[in-house]
Amino acid sequence: MADYLSVTTSVDSREAAERIARELVERRLAACVQLDGPFESIYRWKGAVEEAREWRCTIKTRADRYDALEAALRALHPYETPEILAHPVSGGGADYLAWIDESLDG
């Protein structure tokens, strides 16, 4: 199952989230990108505590697409240091995982 990943990132606007999601799916780097938000983030940045409204992208992909997906995220992302966290999938419905394969492989 570790062949599949759920990757998360967050951005500063719904428009940025939609642009990233569409681009990743069109490039077959993601089978699906789920968007949710807005939500509030409180974090430390360059020595100061900051607060921002953000939107989360949850990206469904495979491990063999991760390097290209990360490179695309870095190029498309509006942040200087984007959140990019890859979570291995430890289980899932066989039909759903097959759908990910079909979506990525075309």
C-alpha positions as a LaTeX table, in Angstrom:
\begin{tabular}{lrrr}
\hline
Residue & $x$ (\AA) & $y$ (\AA) & $z$ (\AA) \\
\hline
Met1 & 0.00 & 0.00 & 0.00 \\
Ala2 & 2.92 & 2.40 & 0.50 \\
Asp3 & 2.86 & 2.89 & $-3.26$ \\
Tyr4 & 0.02 & 5.40 & $-2.73$ \\
Leu5 & 0.30 & 8.80 & $-1.08$ \\
Ser6 & $-1.93$ & 11.52 & 0.24 \\
Val7 & $-0.02$ & 14.82 & $-0.06$ \\
Thr8 & $-1.14$ & 18.01 & 1.65 \\
Thr9 & $-0.36$ & 21.63 & 1.00 \\
Ser10 & $-2.09$ & 24.88 & 1.92 \\
Val11 & $-2.35$ & 28.16 & 0.03 \\
Asp12 & $-3.59$ & 31.69 & 0.61 \\
Ser13 & $-6.64$ & 31.71 & $-1.68$ \\
Arg14 & $-9.29$ & 29.46 & $-3.16$ \\
Glu15 & $-8.16$ & 30.57 & $-6.62$ \\
Ala16 & $-4.61$ & 29.38 & $-5.95$ \\
Ala17 & $-5.93$ & 26.06 & $-4.61$ \\
Glu18 & $-8.11$ & 25.56 & $-7.70$ \\
Arg19 & $-5.26$ & 26.48 & $-10.07$ \\
Ile20 & $-2.86$ & 24.04 & $-8.40$ \\
Ala21 & $-5.48$ & 21.27 & $-8.27$ \\
Arg22 & $-6.42$ & 21.60 & $-11.93$ \\
Glu23 & $-2.79$ & 21.68 & $-13.06$ \\
Leu24 & $-1.81$ & 18.60 & $-11.05$ \\
Val25 & $-4.77$ & 16.59 & $-12.33$ \\
Glu26 & $-4.25$ & 17.72 & $-15.94$ \\
Arg27 & $-0.57$ & 16.71 & $-15.76$ \\
Arg28 & $-1.59$ & 13.29 & $-14.32$ \\
Leu29 & 0.45 & 13.94 & $-11.19$ \\
Ala30 & $-2.71$ & 13.62 & $-9.08$ \\
Ala31 & $-5.81$ & 11.50 & $-9.54$ \\
Cys32 & $-7.80$ & 13.90 & $-7.37$ \\
Val33 & $-7.22$ & 17.03 & $-5.31$ \\
Gln34 & $-9.73$ & 17.83 & $-2.60$ \\
Leu35 & $-10.00$ & 21.46 & $-1.49$ \\
Asp36 & $-11.24$ & 22.62 & 1.87 \\
Gly37 & $-11.28$ & 25.88 & 3.71 \\
Pro38 & $-11.03$ & 28.54 & 4.55 \\
Phe39 & $-9.37$ & 27.77 & 7.86 \\
Glu40 & $-7.11$ & 29.78 & 10.12 \\
Ser41 & $-3.41$ & 29.01 & 10.57 \\
Ile42 & $-1.20$ & 30.40 & 13.31 \\
Tyr43 & 2.51 & 29.84 & 12.73 \\
Arg44 & 5.97 & 31.24 & 13.28 \\
Trp45 & 7.57 & 32.86 & 10.20 \\
Lys46 & 10.90 & 34.70 & 10.20 \\
Gly47 & 10.83 & 35.17 & 13.96 \\
Ala48 & 7.27 & 36.46 & 14.28 \\
Val49 & 3.98 & 34.75 & 15.07 \\
Glu50 & 1.68 & 35.15 & 12.08 \\
Glu51 & $-1.94$ & 34.34 & 11.33 \\
Ala52 & $-3.45$ & 33.61 & 7.93 \\
Arg53 & $-6.61$ & 32.35 & 6.29 \\
Glu54 & $-5.77$ & 29.39 & 4.07 \\
Trp55 & $-7.21$ & 26.63 & 1.88 \\
Arg56 & $-5.96$ & 23.03 & 2.04 \\
Cys57 & $-5.28$ & 20.81 & $-0.94$ \\
Thr58 & $-5.30$ & 17.06 & $-0.27$ \\
Ile59 & $-3.67$ & 15.36 & $-3.24$ \\
Lys60 & $-4.18$ & 11.66 & $-4.09$ \\
Thr61 & $-1.25$ & 10.18 & $-5.99$ \\
Arg62 & 1.32 & 7.37 & $-6.17$ \\
Ala63 & 4.84 & 7.33 & $-4.80$ \\
Asp64 & 6.32 & 7.05 & $-8.32$ \\
Arg65 & 4.80 & 10.47 & $-9.15$ \\
Tyr66 & 5.98 & 12.20 & $-5.98$ \\
Asp67 & 9.19 & 13.82 & $-7.26$ \\
Ala68 & 7.43 & 15.35 & $-10.27$ \\
Leu69 & 4.47 & 16.36 & $-8.10$ \\
Glu70 & 6.73 & 18.10 & $-5.58$ \\
Ala71 & 8.58 & 19.95 & $-8.35$ \\
Ala72 & 5.26 & 21.09 & $-9.87$ \\
Leu73 & 3.95 & 22.19 & $-6.46$ \\
Arg74 & 7.07 & 24.26 & $-5.84$ \\
Ala75 & 6.73 & 25.92 & $-9.26$ \\
Leu76 & 2.99 & 26.62 & $-8.88$ \\
His77 & 2.87 & 27.51 & $-5.19$ \\
Pro78 & 2.59 & 31.16 & $-4.10$ \\
Tyr79 & 4.58 & 30.64 & $-0.86$ \\
Glu80 & 8.33 & 30.99 & $-0.43$ \\
Thr81 & 8.37 & 27.84 & 1.72 \\
Pro82 & 5.27 & 25.79 & 0.88 \\
Glu83 & 3.86 & 23.09 & 3.11 \\
Ile84 & 4.39 & 19.81 & 1.25 \\
Leu85 & 3.72 & 16.76 & 3.41 \\
Ala86 & 3.46 & 13.26 & 1.94 \\
His87 & 1.54 & 10.68 & 3.94 \\
Pro88 & 1.81 & 7.01 & 2.94 \\
Val89 & $-1.51$ & 5.25 & 2.46 \\
Ser90 & $-1.56$ & 2.14 & 4.62 \\
Gly91 & $-4.83$ & 0.76 & 3.27 \\
Gly92 & $-7.66$ & 1.48 & 0.91 \\
Gly93 & $-10.40$ & 0.04 & $-1.24$ \\
Ala94 & $-8.97$ & $-1.94$ & $-4.13$ \\
Asp95 & $-11.40$ & $-0.28$ & $-6.55$ \\
Tyr96 & $-10.39$ & 3.23 & $-5.36$ \\
Leu97 & $-6.68$ & 2.44 & $-5.65$ \\
Ala98 & $-7.29$ & 1.01 & $-9.14$ \\
Trp99 & $-9.07$ & 4.27 & $-10.03$ \\
Ile100 & $-5.98$ & 6.24 & $-8.90$ \\
Asp101 & $-3.84$ & 4.05 & $-11.18$ \\
Glu102 & $-6.20$ & 4.54 & $-14.14$ \\
Ser103 & $-6.33$ & 8.30 & $-13.56$ \\
Leu104 & $-2.55$ & 8.65 & $-13.41$ \\
Asp105 & $-1.70$ & 6.26 & $-16.22$ \\
Gly106 & $-4.43$ & 7.31 & $-18.63$ \\
\hline
\end{tabular}
